[in-house]
């Protein structure tokens, strides 16, 4: 790789243990372009039963920093939360822009996320499984989506379809 190609490249930075956010914030505060890819997971609180979305680093302890020149990597070692810059035989390793673009695109599309199928993707006629409440485990057809939170579901009980209203967060789409 020639010198010109190494100008304005991304480099891999290792943060201290569990300090990805701190290192990322400090690097941004210092004026660096930082990309710390994350994945999201929806977690249901055991007691309150409310769903929350948490973010976790995609690459534990690692993030990407764009630098004008590789000789500026030594400046990053002094930033709070940063352990070191990834090097091979003492030389910082640049990462191609394509790699960053592909990772960013995958993160933006939710490719790494562990989330539920949200109700706004459910429509009349969709087959669903009830995941919570009195009809737990039963399957039915959505008759109508009432508002952004509830749906009228036709559940087959004792050989006949019984309409019931269920919150969208308690429904899972069946393929």
C-alpha positions in Angstrom: 0.0 0.0 0.0 1.5 3.4 -0.9 1.7 6.4 1.3 -1.1 8.2 -0.5 -3.5 5.4 0.2 -2.8 5.5 3.9 -4.0 9.2 4.2 -7.5 9.6 5.8 -7.9 5.9 6.6 -9.8 4.1 9.4 -7.8 2.4 12.1 -8.8 -0.1 14.8 -8.6 1.1 18.4 -8.9 -1.1 21.4 -10.6 0.4 24.5 -10.2 -0.5 28.1 -12.5 -3.3 29.4 -16.2 -2.3 29.2 -15.1 1.3 28.2 -16.2 1.4 24.6 -18.7 4.2 25.1 -16.3 6.2 27.3 -13.4 5.9 24.8 -15.8 6.8 21.9 -17.0 9.9 23.7 -13.5 11.0 24.6 -12.3 10.5 21.0 -15.2 12.5 19.6 -14.6 15.2 22.2 -11.0 15.3 21.0 -12.2 15.9 17.4 -11.8 12.4 15.9 -14.2 10.7 13.5 -15.2 7.6 15.5 -17.4 4.6 14.5 -18.3 2.2 17.2 -20.7 -0.4 15.7 -23.5 -1.7 18.0 -26.2 -4.3 18.0 -29.5 -3.9 19.8 -31.4 -6.4 21.9 -34.9 -6.0 23.3 -35.1 -7.2 26.9 -38.2 -7.7 28.9 -38.1 -6.7 32.5 -38.9 -9.6 34.7 -41.1 -7.8 37.2 -42.7 -5.0 35.2 -42.9 -6.9 31.9 -42.0 -3.8 30.0 -39.7 -4.1 26.9 -36.5 -2.0 26.7 -33.9 -1.8 24.0 -30.3 -2.0 25.0 -27.2 -1.4 22.8 -24.1 -3.6 23.0 -20.8 -3.1 21.1 -20.6 -5.3 18.0 -16.9 -5.9 18.5 -16.2 -5.9 22.3 -13.4 -3.4 23.2 -12.9 -2.4 19.5 -13.9 0.6 17.5 -12.8 2.4 14.3 -11.1 5.9 14.2 -10.4 7.9 11.0 -7.0 9.6 11.0 -5.3 11.9 8.5 -2.0 10.0 8.8 -0.8 6.8 10.5 1.8 8.6 12.5 -1.0 10.3 14.4 -2.0 7.0 16.0 0.4 7.6 18.9 -1.9 10.5 20.0 -4.7 8.1 20.6 -2.8 6.2 23.3 -3.2 9.3 25.6 -7.0 9.4 25.3 -8.9 8.3 28.3 -10.5 4.9 27.8 -8.2 3.9 24.9 -5.8 1.0 25.5 -4.0 0.9 22.2 -4.2 1.1 18.4 -4.1 -2.3 16.6 -0.7 -2.7 15.0 1.2 -5.4 13.1 5.0 -5.4 13.7 4.6 -1.9 15.2 2.8 -0.4 12.2 -0.9 0.7 12.5 -3.2 -1.4 10.3 -5.5 0.7 8.1 -9.0 -0.6 7.4 -10.5 -0.1 3.9 -13.5 2.3 3.6 -15.5 -0.5 2.0 -15.3 -2.6 5.1 -16.5 0.4 7.2 -19.3 1.1 4.8 -20.5 -2.5 4.8 -20.4 -2.7 8.6 -22.3 0.6 8.9 -24.9 -0.5 6.3 -25.4 -3.8 8.2 -25.7 -2.0 11.6 -28.2 0.5 10.1 -30.4 -2.3 8.6 -30.5 -4.1 12.0 -28.7 -7.2 10.6 -27.1 -7.9 14.0 -30.1 -6.9 16.2 -32.1 -9.3 18.4 -35.5 -7.6 18.4 -39.1 -8.7 18.3 -41.3 -8.5 15.2 -43.1 -5.2 16.0 -46.8 -4.8 15.7 -46.6 -2.2 13.0 -45.5 -5.0 10.6 -48.6 -7.0 11.3 -51.6 -6.7 9.0 -55.1 -8.2 8.7 -54.8 -11.8 7.6 -51.4 -12.5 9.2 -51.2 -15.7 11.2 -49.9 -15.0 14.7 -49.0 -16.8 17.9 -50.1 -15.3 21.2 -47.0 -15.0 23.5 -48.6 -13.6 26.7 -51.9 -13.7 28.5 -54.9 -16.0 28.8 -54.5 -17.4 25.2 -50.8 -18.0 25.6 -49.5 -20.4 22.9 -52.6 -20.3 20.7 -52.4 -19.3 17.1 -54.9 -17.1 15.3 -55.5 -14.8 12.4 -55.5 -11.0 12.7 -58.9 -9.7 11.8 -58.0 -6.0 12.1 -55.3 -3.8 13.6 -57.3 -1.5 15.9 -54.7 1.2 16.6 -50.9 1.2 17.0 -51.1 -0.9 20.2 -53.9 -3.5 19.8 -55.3 -6.0 17.2 -58.5 -8.0 16.9 -57.4 -11.7 16.6 -59.6 -14.6 15.7 -58.6 -17.5 17.9 -60.0 -21.0 17.2 -61.4 -22.4 20.5 -63.8 -25.4 20.7 -64.1 -25.6 16.9 -65.1 -22.0 16.3 -63.4 -18.7 15.8 -63.6 -16.4 18.8 -62.6 -12.7 18.3 -60.4 -11.2 21.0 -58.4 -8.0 21.4 -54.7 -8.4 22.2 -51.9 -6.0 22.5 -49.5 -6.1 19.5 -46.5 -6.6 21.8 -48.0 -9.9 22.9 -48.2 -11.3 19.3 -45.5 -13.1 17.3 -45.9 -13.5 13.5 -46.0 -17.2 12.4 -44.2 -17.9 9.1 
